[in-house]
Amino acid sequence: MSVLPRKWDIFCTVVDNFGDIGVCWRLARQLVAEHGLEVRLWVDDLASFARIQPEIDPAQDEQSCAGVHIRLWRDSFSAVQPAEIVIETFACHLPPSYVEAMRAIRPVWVNLEYLSAEDWVEGCHQLPSPQPGLQKYWYFPGFTERTGGVLGEAAMRAARAAWTPADRVAWLKQYADIDAGALVISLFAYENSALATLLAQWELMDRPIHVLLPEGRLLPQARAALELPDLQAGQTVRRKALSVTCLPMLPQEDYDRLLWSCDINFVRGEDSFVRAQWAELPFVWHIYPQDDEVHHVKLEAFMDRYCADLDAISAQALRDFWRAWNRGEGADVVWPAFFSALPVLKKHVENWANRLAVNGDLAGNLVKFVLSKVE
Ligand code: TRH
């Protein structure tokens, strides 16, 4: 019987934003916490890392956090002994000297890819990708049992299940003074030209709306729409039914708690998108825009899967709102239908999360795959 090798290296380049390190950091921590592995995480941008995990010191080339050994991945990569398992994330190109050293010990080498709901993913998942003197494998996260699943730690799922309405109120209170009956919305997104008219629409709601806006790429447009050029983290602005509180960047685990505490979560990219699904509350996905517009195909692929067993009216409301938000126009026009669908969408996301859990989580599935490849 094969024995799971304990030493793992994970390589992460931060292309932009926080999703690359966000995914790698969760994976590394989970491999240590739930599988008892020794993980070295190589990252080329510690400053971005520190934004989601404040204990990280960007000035330290080597440090440990949550049991993970963290190393700054410099261009001038000095020779190290490769681990027994090597995870290259998002095709990030390992240092040539490291690959050379791998030839001597022939570790299991996996390229962990980006998450997509498209059908072709099932056909490519776990395929070998032969390299001179080495074997590499593709590994694809996804939403079906023929993919690697999505990241979802057992501890997070237990904490989410135990999160009570009282926890929610107490947690939110740290950041904002929120009316008891308000619809609370977290709003994490890229720049979006649909924002101004959507905020204007929310001002006119019968019910109070409280928006929690993480500081970042959407903030300049929020400042312009609210005519408050100095709006910054910690401040709240009120306009008729609408209140907007700008939040500081939260540590990653607190960002989960934010998602568990809102009525609707606007999320983006890859990692927050997955966490919103585990939060089991209605969400709106702003997909990472790509130059060749291929993101629209990916958006439709996810909506097809996600809406497959949703009633026609709620599915249309979701599709219309997500499309408008991703197009950057007309979200205000389709908001009323989306708002009406919220009770159904809440039940729906709970069922969806239960089904996701049946596929197993990405870290656990990856461990099983690696074990099957150990010679
Ligand atoms: O930041 P993102 O847009 O990340 C990415 C990158 O753009 C990447 O290059 C791209 O390939 C990928 O998307 C698809 O969105 P994402 O993936 O949601 O990552 C955000 C991370 O930031 C996530 O781990 C949650 C974390 N976060 C915090 O820890 N605290 C916060 O306050 C917020 C708002 C986010």
Residues whose N, C-alpha, C, O or C-beta is under 5 A from the ligand:
A	BS01	TRH	V15 D16 N17 F18 G19 D20 G22 V23 I52 F188 P214 P248 M249 L250 P251 Q252 Y255 R268 G269 E270 D271 S272 F273 Y288
